[in-house]
Amino acid sequence: MNSSKTEQEALTHLELVLRQVRREAIGINSYELVAPDQKDLPPFTAGAHIDVHIAPGVIRQYSLCNDPSERHRYVIAVLRDETGRGGSRGMHDDLRVPDKLKVSIPRNNFPLSEQPRKTLLIAGGIGITPLKSMIHALEAQAKNYELHYCSKSAEYAAFQQELKQAAKTGNIHCHFDGGNPQKGLDIAALLREPQTETHVYYCGPGGFMEACKQASTHWPAGTIHCEHFKAPAKPIPIDTEHAADEYTVELAKSGQRVTVSRDQNLAEVLQQAGAALETSCQAGLCGTCKCRYLSGDVDHQDFILDDDERRDFLTPCVSHANGGTLVLDL
Ligand code: FES
């Protein structure tokens, strides 16, 4: 590793100590991370996540679920996924107090909006984690909110008691479906009538995300917010009429020009060209590779940027240009 990369990592990463592991529900552990010298950690806002370096080459994103006003610790919660790529099994099986863990500084792709009259939070299973930090923040500001927490049963729902104890200005509703979503929360009914000055935040597994998306298409622009744990099963369609097989990328700072074909990974091409670009999820979910572009026709394939951000930024781990020249602020 060259020195500039080491210096860059020192600014963007932390080495923390695992102080506590707690079983929160069936298959869900929480992990409390602190600085080795007990000093304050970089602040975070509700909805933020960190990248956790679980093993060499195994980096996963986990939402911070503790109160954002806490500076002495980060708390994440991890659902053991037997069919996943192994990150959650590594967290559950291999970590012991007081192991050291490399993590990124917090990054927020799922922030709370400042002004809504009411906030409607909808969690599916482990999707409670970013919404829990939002509840702490909303309670601290005495804001009006409602949480609908969907799970198979009480035994599978993490943080129920903590949430109920925290809730003073908001309302918490738990919905247990016994494993059959048809018997749980009627998401379509909940979102049928858009509510005035209300913003909706949802997070959970694939089927739940799709149900929330379908149920909220008629809400006013900018009032619906979500965070995916995994890239949705249905990828974003490529506009084949406009997408060329090849395009040119220009790095504005060096003037370097590179030809990129659509079947290459743009982030990797940029790294090979020497651009200072980090990646993590490689799926358009975490924002690590987000970079500014100065001109070009971008085919955005990420799941995190909103329309405003897409005017200036792209995530090259999944996105491309539709043709012509893409000028990056790199
Ligand atoms: S590496 Fe995560 S969005 Fe690109």
Boltz pocket constraint, residues with backbone or C-beta under 6 A from the ligand:
constraints:
  - pocket:
      binder: B
      contacts: [[A, 278], [A, 279], [A, 280], [A, 281], [A, 282], [A, 283], [A, 284], [A, 285], [A, 286], [A, 287], [A, 288], [A, 289], [A, 290], [A, 302], [A, 315], [A, 316], [A, 317], [A, 318]]
      max_distance: 6.0
